[in-house]
Amino acid sequence: MAIEIKMEKQVLAIDKWEVAMSEAVGGVVLILYPAEGDVVPIILKPGQATRLGHDLQSPRFIPKPSIQ
């Protein structure tokens, strides 16, 4: 039995975040505390957490749009 979850893309303003390894969950738990709304827990596999860590340390360059 497959579970289908439809999610809309959202932009959140994050006030604070925490990350911890959880043996009970079997992965890394990222907890986001948005400026408005409820706490958002995200469960990541160790590989996903590693990739996220690398992306946060060296973010991709996004050029500013030029106004002519």
Biopython code that builds the backbone (N, CA, C, O; Angstrom):
import numpy as np
from Bio.PDB.StructureBuilder import StructureBuilder

atoms = [
    (1, "MET", "N", (0.837, -1.175, 0.000)),
    (1, "MET", "CA", (0.000, 0.000, 0.000)),
    (1, "MET", "C", (0.886, 1.244, 0.000)),
    (1, "MET", "O", (1.724, 1.420, 0.885)),
    (2, "ALA", "N", (0.695, 2.095, -0.990)),
    (2, "ALA", "CA", (1.490, 3.311, -1.112)),
    (2, "ALA", "C", (0.742, 4.486, -0.503)),
    (2, "ALA", "O", (-0.485, 4.568, -0.570)),
    (3, "ILE", "N", (1.493, 5.376, 0.083)),
    (3, "ILE", "CA", (0.920, 6.593, 0.660)),
    (3, "ILE", "C", (1.345, 7.759, -0.216)),
    (3, "ILE", "O", (2.531, 7.957, -0.477)),
    (4, "GLU", "N", (0.381, 8.513, -0.657)),
    (4, "GLU", "CA", (0.677, 9.663, -1.500)),
    (4, "GLU", "C", (0.463, 10.936, -0.699)),
    (4, "GLU", "O", (-0.597, 11.158, -0.115)),
    (5, "ILE", "N", (1.488, 11.757, -0.687)),
    (5, "ILE", "CA", (1.408, 13.029, 0.033)),
    (5, "ILE", "C", (1.629, 14.149, -0.969)),
    (5, "ILE", "O", (2.681, 14.224, -1.605)),
    (6, "LYS", "N", (0.658, 15.002, -1.106)),
    (6, "LYS", "CA", (0.791, 16.149, -1.999)),
    (6, "LYS", "C", (1.141, 17.369, -1.155)),
    (6, "LYS", "O", (0.444, 17.708, -0.199)),
    (7, "MET", "N", (2.228, 18.010, -1.530)),
    (7, "MET", "CA", (2.669, 19.184, -0.780)),
    (7, "MET", "C", (2.816, 20.361, -1.729)),
    (7, "MET", "O", (3.226, 20.201, -2.878)),
    (8, "GLU", "N", (2.485, 21.512, -1.249)),
    (8, "GLU", "CA", (2.695, 22.735, -2.003)),
    (8, "GLU", "C", (4.060, 23.308, -1.638)),
    (8, "GLU", "O", (4.536, 23.150, -0.514)),
    (9, "LYS", "N", (4.671, 23.966, -2.597)),
    (9, "LYS", "CA", (5.932, 24.635, -2.302)),
    (9, "LYS", "C", (5.643, 25.855, -1.450)),
    (9, "LYS", "O", (4.724, 26.625, -1.730)),
    (10, "GLN", "N", (6.435, 26.020, -0.411)),
    (10, "GLN", "CA", (6.253, 27.143, 0.491)),
    (10, "GLN", "C", (7.599, 27.772, 0.801)),
    (10, "GLN", "O", (8.642, 27.124, 0.712)),
    (11, "VAL", "N", (7.558, 29.008, 1.155)),
    (11, "VAL", "CA", (8.745, 29.705, 1.631)),
    (11, "VAL", "C", (8.511, 30.010, 3.101)),
    (11, "VAL", "O", (7.506, 30.620, 3.468)),
    (12, "LEU", "N", (9.457, 29.574, 3.945)),
    (12, "LEU", "CA", (9.342, 29.794, 5.383)),
    (12, "LEU", "C", (10.451, 30.724, 5.851)),
    (12, "LEU", "O", (11.601, 30.589, 5.432)),
    (13, "ALA", "N", (10.112, 31.651, 6.704)),
    (13, "ALA", "CA", (11.119, 32.462, 7.383)),
    (13, "ALA", "C", (11.456, 31.719, 8.672)),
    (13, "ALA", "O", (10.604, 31.569, 9.547)),
    (14, "ILE", "N", (12.695, 31.256, 8.786)),
    (14, "ILE", "CA", (13.117, 30.427, 9.913)),
    (14, "ILE", "C", (13.810, 31.294, 10.960)),
    (14, "ILE", "O", (14.786, 31.983, 10.665)),
    (15, "ASP", "N", (13.291, 31.249, 12.188)),
    (15, "ASP", "CA", (13.918, 31.965, 13.300)),
    (15, "ASP", "C", (15.081, 31.170, 13.876)),
    (15, "ASP", "O", (16.120, 31.734, 14.219)),
    (16, "LYS", "N", (14.899, 29.853, 13.981)),
    (16, "LYS", "CA", (15.882, 28.997, 14.645)),
    (16, "LYS", "C", (15.742, 27.591, 14.072)),
    (16, "LYS", "O", (14.668, 27.209, 13.606)),
    (17, "TRP", "N", (16.840, 26.816, 14.109)),
    (17, "TRP", "CA", (16.765, 25.423, 13.700)),
    (17, "TRP", "C", (17.685, 24.593, 14.565)),
    (17, "TRP", "O", (18.672, 25.097, 15.099)),
    (18, "GLU", "N", (17.358, 23.305, 14.705)),
    (18, "GLU", "CA", (18.167, 22.355, 15.473)),
    (18, "GLU", "C", (18.313, 21.088, 14.649)),
    (18, "GLU", "O", (17.455, 20.766, 13.827)),
    (19, "VAL", "N", (19.396, 20.380, 14.873)),
    (19, "VAL", "CA", (19.594, 19.098, 14.201)),
    (19, "VAL", "C", (20.168, 18.122, 15.221)),
    (19, "VAL", "O", (21.012, 18.488, 16.039)),
    (20, "ALA", "N", (19.701, 16.878, 15.162)),
    (20, "ALA", "CA", (20.172, 15.863, 16.106)),
    (20, "ALA", "C", (20.052, 14.485, 15.475)),
    (20, "ALA", "O", (19.175, 14.250, 14.645)),
    (21, "MET", "N", (20.932, 13.580, 15.870)),
    (21, "MET", "CA", (20.862, 12.187, 15.430)),
    (21, "MET", "C", (19.922, 11.455, 16.371)),
    (21, "MET", "O", (20.033, 11.588, 17.590)),
    (22, "SER", "N", (19.000, 10.684, 15.816)),
    (22, "SER", "CA", (18.032, 9.959, 16.628)),
    (22, "SER", "C", (18.119, 8.470, 16.331)),
    (22, "SER", "O", (17.844, 8.036, 15.212)),
    (23, "GLU", "N", (18.501, 7.689, 17.336)),
    (23, "GLU", "CA", (18.540, 6.240, 17.158)),
    (23, "GLU", "C", (17.131, 5.668, 17.094)),
    (23, "GLU", "O", (16.900, 4.667, 16.416)),
    (24, "ALA", "N", (16.188, 6.293, 17.792)),
    (24, "ALA", "CA", (14.799, 5.820, 17.778)),
    (24, "ALA", "C", (14.195, 5.937, 16.379)),
    (24, "ALA", "O", (13.448, 5.061, 15.941)),
    (25, "VAL", "N", (14.524, 7.022, 15.688)),
    (25, "VAL", "CA", (14.006, 7.247, 14.339)),
    (25, "VAL", "C", (14.893, 6.568, 13.302)),
    (25, "VAL", "O", (14.424, 6.197, 12.226)),
    (26, "GLY", "N", (16.154, 6.408, 13.619)),
    (26, "GLY", "CA", (17.095, 5.802, 12.679)),
    (26, "GLY", "C", (17.589, 6.786, 11.640)),
    (26, "GLY", "O", (17.870, 6.405, 10.503)),
    (27, "GLY", "N", (17.696, 8.027, 12.014)),
    (27, "GLY", "CA", (18.167, 9.044, 11.090)),
    (27, "GLY", "C", (18.428, 10.351, 11.795)),
    (27, "GLY", "O", (18.457, 10.432, 13.023)),
    (28, "VAL", "N", (18.614, 11.359, 10.993)),
    (28, "VAL", "CA", (18.884, 12.695, 11.492)),
    (28, "VAL", "C", (17.565, 13.464, 11.510)),
    (28, "VAL", "O", (16.797, 13.416, 10.549)),
    (29, "VAL", "N", (17.310, 14.164, 12.595)),
    (29, "VAL", "CA", (16.085, 14.953, 12.712)),
    (29, "VAL", "C", (16.458, 16.431, 12.651)),
    (29, "VAL", "O", (17.214, 16.931, 13.483)),
    (30, "LEU", "N", (15.920, 17.106, 11.665)),
    (30, "LEU", "CA", (16.094, 18.539, 11.500)),
    (30, "LEU", "C", (14.792, 19.188, 11.954)),
    (30, "LEU", "O", (13.724, 18.861, 11.436)),
    (31, "ILE", "N", (14.872, 20.095, 12.907)),
    (31, "ILE", "CA", (13.679, 20.758, 13.430)),
    (31, "ILE", "C", (13.773, 22.241, 13.089)),
    (31, "ILE", "O", (14.715, 22.926, 13.487)),
    (32, "LEU", "N", (12.779, 22.723, 12.347)),
    (32, "LEU", "CA", (12.729, 24.117, 11.940)),
    (32, "LEU", "C", (11.700, 24.857, 12.780)),
    (32, "LEU", "O", (10.581, 24.383, 12.976)),
    (33, "TYR", "N", (12.090, 26.015, 13.268)),
    (33, "TYR", "CA", (11.191, 26.875, 14.035)),
    (33, "TYR", "C", (10.892, 28.111, 13.185)),
    (33, "TYR", "O", (11.657, 29.075, 13.200)),
    (34, "PRO", "N", (9.783, 28.084, 12.446)),
    (34, "PRO", "CA", (9.470, 29.227, 11.587)),
    (34, "PRO", "C", (9.019, 30.449, 12.382)),
    (34, "PRO", "O", (8.601, 30.340, 13.535)),
    (35, "ALA", "N", (9.114, 31.611, 11.743)),
    (35, "ALA", "CA", (8.681, 32.854, 12.383)),
    (35, "ALA", "C", (7.187, 32.811, 12.678)),
    (35, "ALA", "O", (6.727, 33.360, 13.679)),
    (36, "GLU", "N", (6.439, 32.160, 11.804)),
    (36, "GLU", "CA", (4.995, 32.022, 12.001)),
    (36, "GLU", "C", (4.620, 30.562, 11.806)),
    (36, "GLU", "O", (5.163, 29.896, 10.924)),
    (37, "GLY", "N", (3.715, 30.068, 12.602)),
    (37, "GLY", "CA", (3.221, 28.712, 12.407)),
    (37, "GLY", "C", (3.854, 27.705, 13.348)),
    (37, "GLY", "O", (4.551, 28.054, 14.301)),
    (38, "ASP", "N", (3.585, 26.431, 13.043)),
    (38, "ASP", "CA", (4.029, 25.336, 13.895)),
    (38, "ASP", "C", (5.452, 24.897, 13.576)),
    (38, "ASP", "O", (5.992, 25.201, 12.512)),
    (39, "VAL", "N", (6.044, 24.179, 14.516)),
    (39, "VAL", "CA", (7.376, 23.598, 14.352)),
    (39, "VAL", "C", (7.316, 22.554, 13.235)),
    (39, "VAL", "O", (6.336, 21.819, 13.119)),
    (40, "VAL", "N", (8.376, 22.493, 12.411)),
    (40, "VAL", "CA", (8.420, 21.567, 11.285)),
    (40, "VAL", "C", (9.552, 20.568, 11.509)),
    (40, "VAL", "O", (10.718, 20.928, 11.346)),
    (41, "PRO", "N", (9.240, 19.307, 11.883)),
    (41, "PRO", "CA", (10.292, 18.295, 11.999)),
    (41, "PRO", "C", (10.502, 17.607, 10.650)),
    (41, "PRO", "O", (9.540, 17.288, 9.951)),
    (42, "ILE", "N", (11.765, 17.382, 10.291)),
    (42, "ILE", "CA", (12.108, 16.712, 9.038)),
    (42, "ILE", "C", (13.072, 15.583, 9.371)),
    (42, "ILE", "O", (14.097, 15.808, 10.015)),
    (43, "ILE", "N", (12.748, 14.373, 8.935)),
    (43, "ILE", "CA", (13.610, 13.216, 9.176)),
    (43, "ILE", "C", (14.441, 12.977, 7.921)),
    (43, "ILE", "O", (13.901, 12.817, 6.827)),
    (44, "LEU", "N", (15.761, 12.955, 8.093)),
    (44, "LEU", "CA", (16.686, 12.759, 6.984)),
    (44, "LEU", "C", (17.481, 11.480, 7.181)),
    (44, "LEU", "O", (17.788, 11.095, 8.309)),
    (45, "LYS", "N", (17.809, 10.826, 6.078)),
    (45, "LYS", "CA", (18.754, 9.710, 6.136)),
    (45, "LYS", "C", (20.145, 10.323, 6.299)),
    (45, "LYS", "O", (20.346, 11.483, 5.938)),
    (46, "PRO", "N", (21.110, 9.569, 6.835)),
    (46, "PRO", "CA", (22.453, 10.142, 7.029)),
    (46, "PRO", "C", (23.056, 10.725, 5.752)),
    (46, "PRO", "O", (23.721, 11.760, 5.811)),
    (47, "GLY", "N", (22.841, 10.092, 4.609)),
    (47, "GLY", "CA", (23.365, 10.614, 3.343)),
    (47, "GLY", "C", (22.743, 11.944, 2.964)),
    (47, "GLY", "O", (23.427, 12.837, 2.464)),
    (48, "GLN", "N", (21.452, 12.077, 3.200)),
    (48, "GLN", "CA", (20.764, 13.337, 2.922)),
    (48, "GLN", "C", (21.281, 14.444, 3.835)),
    (48, "GLN", "O", (21.463, 15.582, 3.401)),
    (49, "ALA", "N", (21.513, 14.107, 5.095)),
    (49, "ALA", "CA", (22.020, 15.092, 6.054)),
    (49, "ALA", "C", (23.425, 15.551, 5.663)),
    (49, "ALA", "O", (23.753, 16.731, 5.788)),
    (50, "THR", "N", (24.249, 14.624, 5.193)),
    (50, "THR", "CA", (25.603, 14.963, 4.752)),
    (50, "THR", "C", (25.550, 15.913, 3.567)),
    (50, "THR", "O", (26.269, 16.911, 3.532)),
    (51, "ARG", "N", (24.701, 15.601, 2.599)),
    (51, "ARG", "CA", (24.549, 16.446, 1.422)),
    (51, "ARG", "C", (24.054, 17.843, 1.813)),
    (51, "ARG", "O", (24.536, 18.847, 1.289)),
    (52, "LEU", "N", (23.098, 17.897, 2.727)),
    (52, "LEU", "CA", (22.573, 19.181, 3.199)),
    (52, "LEU", "C", (23.672, 19.988, 3.886)),
    (52, "LEU", "O", (23.779, 21.198, 3.684)),
    (53, "GLY", "N", (24.487, 19.316, 4.698)),
    (53, "GLY", "CA", (25.600, 19.990, 5.369)),
    (53, "GLY", "C", (26.588, 20.579, 4.389)),
    (53, "GLY", "O", (27.057, 21.702, 4.577)),
    (54, "HIS", "N", (26.916, 19.823, 3.327)),
    (54, "HIS", "CA", (27.831, 20.335, 2.301)),
    (54, "HIS", "C", (27.220, 21.531, 1.576)),
    (54, "HIS", "O", (27.908, 22.514, 1.302)),
    (55, "ASP", "N", (25.925, 21.446, 1.268)),
    (55, "ASP", "CA", (25.260, 22.563, 0.588)),
    (55, "ASP", "C", (25.239, 23.811, 1.460)),
    (55, "ASP", "O", (25.394, 24.921, 0.949)),
    (56, "LEU", "N", (25.048, 23.649, 2.767)),
    (56, "LEU", "CA", (25.022, 24.803, 3.658)),
    (56, "LEU", "C", (26.402, 25.428, 3.824)),
    (56, "LEU", "O", (26.517, 26.636, 4.033)),
    (57, "GLN", "N", (27.458, 24.604, 3.731)),
    (57, "GLN", "CA", (28.814, 25.129, 3.873)),
    (57, "GLN", "C", (29.276, 25.840, 2.608)),
    (57, "GLN", "O", (30.036, 26.806, 2.681)),
    (58, "SER", "N", (28.823, 25.367, 1.446)),
    (58, "SER", "CA", (29.224, 25.992, 0.187)),
    (58, "SER", "C", (27.994, 26.190, -0.695)),
    (58, "SER", "O", (27.766, 25.426, -1.633)),
    (59, "PRO", "N", (27.205, 27.214, -0.389)),
    (59, "PRO", "CA", (25.983, 27.438, -1.167)),
    (59, "PRO", "C", (26.295, 27.775, -2.620)),
    (59, "PRO", "O", (27.340, 28.347, -2.929)),
    (60, "ARG", "N", (25.385, 27.415, -3.491)),
    (60, "ARG", "CA", (25.548, 27.711, -4.914)),
    (60, "ARG", "C", (25.422, 29.221, -5.130)),
    (60, "ARG", "O", (24.684, 29.915, -4.431)),
    (61, "PHE", "N", (26.155, 29.685, -6.102)),
    (61, "PHE", "CA", (26.107, 31.107, -6.436)),
    (61, "PHE", "C", (24.841, 31.382, -7.234)),
    (61, "PHE", "O", (24.593, 30.738, -8.253)),
    (62, "ILE", "N", (24.055, 32.319, -6.780)),
    (62, "ILE", "CA", (22.855, 32.729, -7.503)),
    (62, "ILE", "C", (23.067, 34.174, -7.925)),
    (62, "ILE", "O", (23.099, 35.073, -7.084)),
    (63, "PRO", "N", (23.212, 34.401, -9.230)),
    (63, "PRO", "CA", (23.483, 35.770, -9.676)),
    (63, "PRO", "C", (22.286, 36.689, -9.466)),
    (63, "PRO", "O", (21.133, 36.267, -9.562)),
    (64, "LYS", "N", (22.583, 37.949, -9.180)),
    (64, "LYS", "CA", (21.520, 38.945, -9.030)),
    (64, "LYS", "C", (21.025, 39.324, -10.425)),
    (64, "LYS", "O", (21.820, 39.439, -11.359)),
    (65, "PRO", "N", (19.742, 39.514, -10.562)),
    (65, "PRO", "CA", (19.254, 39.948, -11.881)),
    (65, "PRO", "C", (19.746, 41.362, -12.185)),
    (65, "PRO", "O", (19.766, 42.232, -11.315)),
    (66, "SER", "N", (20.135, 41.565, -13.423)),
    (66, "SER", "CA", (20.616, 42.896, -13.800)),
    (66, "SER", "C", (19.454, 43.709, -14.360)),
    (66, "SER", "O", (18.649, 43.212, -15.147)),
    (67, "ILE", "N", (19.385, 44.949, -13.944)),
    (67, "ILE", "CA", (18.342, 45.861, -14.416)),
    (67, "ILE", "C", (18.967, 46.767, -15.461)),
    (67, "ILE", "O", (19.959, 47.449, -15.206)),
    (68, "GLN", "N", (18.364, 46.759, -16.645)),
    (68, "GLN", "CA", (18.932, 47.550, -17.742)),
    (68, "GLN", "C", (18.070, 48.721, -18.080)),
    (68, "GLN", "O", (18.401, 49.492, -18.981)),
]
sb = StructureBuilder()
sb.init_structure("model")
sb.init_model(0)
sb.init_chain("A")
sb.init_seg("    ")
for serial, (resi, resn, name, xyz) in enumerate(atoms, 1):
    if name == "N":
        sb.init_residue(resn, " ", resi, " ")
    sb.init_atom(name, np.array(xyz, "f"), 0.0, 1.0, " ", f" {name:<3s}", serial, name[0])
structure = sb.get_structure()
